Amino acid sequence: MKAPQATARTAGRGLATPSEVAEYLRMPQATLTQWRYLEKGPRWRKVGRHVRYDWPGVEQWLHEQPGGGAA
């Protein structure tokens, strides 16, 4: 599988905190917390005791979500 390409907004950025991903997706951070519990949403990992997201993984997850409206 080919690695996802980062967009200009996320290019060169390291790991993201839940608050950064929530802001990027324009949703409450509590939604990401619930999704982690339900094993949904973008892939995440623990770095020590901290939750972190990989920006290309967030981008890939977002683009895999079904869209609405006219094609």
C-alpha positions as CSV (number, residue, x, y, z in Angstrom):
1,M,0.0,0.0,0.0
2,K,1.3,3.4,-0.9
3,A,1.9,5.9,1.9
4,P,-0.6,8.8,1.9
5,Q,0.7,12.1,0.8
6,A,0.5,15.0,3.3
7,T,-1.3,18.1,2.2
8,A,0.4,21.5,2.4
9,R,-1.3,22.1,5.7
10,T,0.2,19.0,7.3
11,A,3.4,18.6,5.4
12,G,6.5,18.5,7.5
13,R,4.5,18.3,10.7
14,G,5.3,15.7,13.3
15,L,2.8,13.9,15.5
16,A,-0.4,15.7,16.4
17,T,-2.1,16.0,19.7
18,P,-5.9,15.2,20.1
19,S,-6.6,18.9,20.4
20,E,-4.8,19.7,17.2
21,V,-6.7,17.0,15.3
22,A,-10.0,18.1,16.8
23,E,-9.3,21.6,15.7
24,Y,-8.3,20.5,12.2
25,L,-11.5,18.3,11.8
26,R,-13.6,21.1,13.5
27,M,-15.1,18.8,16.1
28,P,-15.0,18.5,19.9
29,Q,-12.0,16.7,21.3
30,A,-14.5,14.5,23.3
31,T,-15.6,13.0,20.0
32,L,-12.0,11.8,19.3
33,T,-11.9,10.4,22.8
34,Q,-15.1,8.5,22.3
35,W,-13.9,7.2,18.9
36,R,-10.7,5.9,20.4
37,Y,-12.8,4.0,22.9
38,L,-15.1,2.6,20.1
39,E,-12.1,1.9,17.9
40,K,-13.3,4.3,15.2
41,G,-11.8,7.4,13.7
42,P,-8.2,8.1,12.6
43,R,-5.5,5.8,13.8
44,W,-3.6,6.9,16.9
45,R,-0.8,5.7,19.1
46,K,0.5,6.1,22.6
47,V,3.8,7.9,23.1
48,G,4.5,7.2,26.7
49,R,1.2,8.1,28.3
50,H,0.2,10.6,25.6
51,V,-2.1,10.0,22.7
52,R,-0.7,11.1,19.4
53,Y,-1.9,11.1,15.7
54,D,0.2,10.9,12.6
55,W,-0.8,13.7,10.2
56,P,-0.7,11.5,7.0
57,G,-2.9,8.9,8.8
58,V,-5.5,11.6,9.7
59,E,-5.5,12.9,6.1
60,Q,-5.9,9.3,4.8
61,W,-8.8,8.6,7.2
62,L,-10.5,11.9,6.3
63,H,-10.3,11.1,2.5
64,E,-11.7,7.6,3.0
65,Q,-14.9,9.0,4.6
66,P,-17.9,9.0,2.4
67,G,-18.9,12.5,1.1
68,G,-22.3,14.0,0.5
69,G,-23.8,16.1,-2.2
70,A,-23.5,15.9,-6.0
71,A,-20.4,14.3,-7.5
